[in-house]
Amino acid sequence: MLIGKKGENRSAIEKSDASSITIRGKDLCNELMGNVSISEFFFFHLTGKEPTKNQAFFIDLLIVALAEHGLVPSVQAARMTLAAAPEALQAAVAAGILGVGSVILGSAEQVADMLDQTLQIAEEKKVSLEDAALDLVNQFKDSGKFIPGFGHPIHHPVDPRAQRVLELADSRKASGKYVNLLKKFPPIIEEVWEKPLPMNLTGPMAAVLLDLDVPKGAVRGIPILSRTLGLIGHLNEEKERPIGFMMSHFGSDPIEYDGG
């Protein structure tokens, strides 16, 4: 029994035969291997189009920016999983990737939605972008939700990664309506929250990717791709210098039992 809507029985991504593999119309061995970088292949595989220099540059930049940030929850989950199942590298990577969510790593997707919502409010209510942003920020505050792309437990008053992305977006003329809109948020957020909230990396990440016409549905894919790279580095170290069980031990140590 078919569940859900029936789609066409077609795919535009890959075909192969005994002697060749074709991806998006290009021969893998003769046209792609040795001729494109990971970021170029990622964009081509995603869209079927060759990336512009800026598209490839900023995908590379963001993969590097997001790959490593210490013993964050996704890394701890991965290292503890490998400690428990040292034969299953793929399971440990998967354990870490499952933590790419709306609070950590995956919030660029929410930033993209927030920017689009702001544009929609401005158009529907015939108000300025600043007033539309103020409207939306107040909605977040009133509902008790955090503002995606803003706030960081370590980096104050600015996240140096976010600052670097914005500087490069401006210098490479990659900034468009989304980056310019994002820049309107910090003073509005400070006014509503009555304190500054540092813009974190996922803010400019979303804005730059949207300005560069990277499909919105793939925005969360960049941190998934990036953190996979970082996790493999941590898991290689875990094999050589294991700390997974130590993290598990000390993680439970400060937790008090109150079950009676």
C-alpha positions in Angstrom: 0.0 0.0 0.0 1.4 3.4 -1.0 1.6 5.9 1.8 1.8 9.6 1.0 1.7 11.3 -2.3 2.9 9.4 -5.3 5.9 11.1 -7.0 7.5 10.6 -10.4 9.7 7.6 -10.6 12.7 9.8 -11.7 15.9 11.2 -10.2 18.2 13.8 -11.8 21.2 13.1 -9.6 23.0 9.9 -10.6 23.0 7.0 -13.1 25.7 4.4 -13.7 26.5 1.4 -15.9 29.4 -1.1 -16.1 32.0 1.5 -17.1 30.8 4.9 -16.0 29.1 7.0 -13.3 27.2 10.1 -14.3 26.3 12.8 -11.7 24.0 15.7 -12.8 25.0 15.1 -16.4 28.8 15.1 -15.7 31.1 12.1 -15.8 32.3 11.4 -12.3 35.8 10.1 -13.1 36.7 12.3 -16.1 34.9 15.6 -15.3 34.5 15.8 -11.5 37.2 13.8 -9.8 40.4 15.9 -9.6 38.6 19.0 -11.0 36.3 20.2 -8.2 36.6 20.8 -4.5 34.2 19.4 -1.9 32.3 22.7 -1.7 32.0 22.9 -5.5 30.8 19.3 -5.6 28.4 19.9 -2.8 26.7 22.8 -4.6 26.7 21.0 -7.9 25.3 17.8 -6.4 22.7 19.9 -4.6 21.5 22.1 -7.5 22.9 20.7 -10.7 24.7 24.0 -11.3 28.3 24.9 -11.0 28.8 27.4 -8.1 30.0 30.9 -8.5 33.3 31.8 -6.9 31.5 33.4 -4.0 29.2 30.4 -3.5 32.1 28.0 -3.3 34.1 30.4 -1.2 31.5 30.9 1.5 30.5 27.2 1.6 34.1 26.4 2.3 34.4 29.3 4.8 31.3 28.1 6.8 32.4 24.5 6.8 35.7 25.5 8.4 34.0 28.0 10.8 31.6 25.4 12.1 33.7 22.2 12.2 35.2 22.8 15.6 34.1 24.4 18.8 35.4 22.3 21.6 33.7 19.6 23.7 30.1 20.8 22.9 27.2 18.3 23.4 27.4 16.8 19.9 31.1 16.0 20.4 30.6 14.6 23.9 27.8 12.4 22.7 30.0 11.1 19.8 33.1 10.5 22.0 31.1 8.7 24.7 29.4 6.6 22.0 32.7 5.5 20.6 34.0 4.7 24.1 31.0 2.3 24.4 31.1 1.0 20.9 34.7 1.4 19.6 34.0 -0.8 16.5 31.3 1.6 15.3 32.8 4.9 14.1 29.6 5.5 12.0 27.4 5.2 15.1 29.5 7.7 17.0 29.4 10.2 14.1 25.6 9.7 13.9 25.2 10.2 17.7 26.9 13.6 17.3 25.0 14.6 14.2 21.7 14.0 15.9 22.5 17.0 18.1 22.3 19.4 15.2 19.2 21.2 16.4 17.5 24.5 16.8 19.5 25.5 19.9 23.0 24.4 18.8 24.3 24.2 15.3 21.0 24.0 13.4 19.6 27.5 14.2 20.7 29.0 10.9 17.5 27.4 9.5 15.5 29.4 12.0 17.4 32.5 11.2 16.5 32.1 7.5 12.9 31.7 8.5 13.1 34.8 10.7 14.5 36.9 7.9 11.9 35.8 5.5 9.2 36.5 8.1 10.5 40.0 8.5 10.3 40.7 4.8 6.8 39.3 4.7 5.7 41.5 7.7 7.1 44.6 6.0 5.3 43.8 2.8 2.0 42.9 4.3 1.8 45.7 6.8 3.5 48.3 4.6 6.0 49.2 7.2 9.8 49.7 7.2 12.2 46.8 7.7 13.1 48.2 11.1 9.5 48.2 12.2 8.9 44.7 10.9 12.0 43.5 12.7 10.8 45.2 15.9 7.4 43.5 15.5 9.0 40.1 15.2 11.5 40.6 18.0 8.7 41.5 20.3 6.8 38.4 19.3 9.9 36.3 20.3 10.2 38.1 23.6 6.5 37.9 24.4 6.4 34.1 23.7 9.5 33.5 25.7 11.5 32.2 22.8 15.2 33.0 22.1 16.1 34.9 19.0 17.8 32.5 16.5 21.3 33.7 15.5 21.8 35.8 18.7 23.3 35.0 22.0 26.4 33.0 22.9 27.6 31.6 26.3 31.2 32.4 25.6 31.7 35.0 22.9 31.0 38.5 24.2 30.4 41.2 23.1 30.8 39.7 19.6 31.3 36.3 18.1 34.5 36.6 16.1 33.3 34.1 13.6 30.2 36.1 12.8 32.2 39.3 12.5 34.6 37.6 10.1 31.8 36.3 7.9 30.2 39.7 7.7 33.5 41.4 6.9 34.2 39.0 4.1 30.6 39.2 2.8 31.1 43.0 2.5 34.6 42.9 1.0 33.6 40.2 -1.6 30.4 42.0 -2.4 28.3 39.0 -1.4 26.1 41.1 1.0 22.6 41.5 -0.3 19.2 42.1 1.2 19.4 39.4 3.8 22.8 40.5 5.2 21.6 44.1 5.2 18.4 43.0 7.0 20.3 41.0 9.6 22.4 44.0 10.5 19.3 45.9 11.5 18.5 43.4 14.3 21.3 44.0 17.0 20.1 47.5 18.1 16.5 46.4 18.0 17.2 43.3 20.1 19.1 45.3 22.6 16.2 47.7 22.9 13.6 45.0 23.5 15.8 42.7 25.7 17.3 45.7 27.4 20.8 44.2 27.0 23.0 43.4 24.0 22.9 39.9 22.6 25.9 39.0 20.5 25.2 37.8 17.0 26.5 34.3 16.7 27.8 32.5 13.6 24.4 31.1 12.5 23.1 34.6 11.9 25.4 35.7 9.0 25.7 32.1 7.9 22.0 32.1 7.0 22.0 35.6 5.6 25.0 35.1 3.3 23.8 31.7 2.1 20.4 33.2 1.2 22.0 36.1 -0.5 24.1 33.7 -2.6 21.0 31.7 -3.7 21.9 28.6 -1.8 18.6 26.7 -1.5 17.0 27.5 1.9 16.2 23.8 2.5 20.0 23.1 2.5 21.0 25.7 5.1 21.0 23.1 7.9 23.0 20.8 5.7 26.1 23.0 6.0 26.5 22.5 9.7 25.8 18.8 9.3 28.5 18.5 6.7 30.8 20.6 8.8 30.3 19.0 12.1 30.8 15.5 10.5 34.3 16.6 9.6 34.9 17.9 13.1 33.5 14.7 14.8 35.9 12.5 12.8 38.8 14.4 14.1 37.6 14.1 17.7 36.8 10.4 17.3 40.3 9.8 15.9 41.7 11.5 19.0 39.3 9.4 21.2 40.9 6.2 19.9 44.4 7.5 20.7 43.6 9.5 23.9 40.2 8.3 25.3 38.2 10.7 27.4 34.7 9.4 26.7 34.2 7.4 29.9 35.9 10.2 31.9 33.3 12.7 30.5 30.5 10.3 31.4 31.9 9.8 34.9 32.4 13.5 35.7 29.1 14.4 33.9 27.1 12.5 36.4 29.2 13.6 39.4 27.5 17.0 40.1 24.0 15.7 39.6 22.2 15.2 42.9 19.6 12.4 43.4 16.3 13.7 44.7 14.1 10.7 44.0 13.3 10.0 47.7 
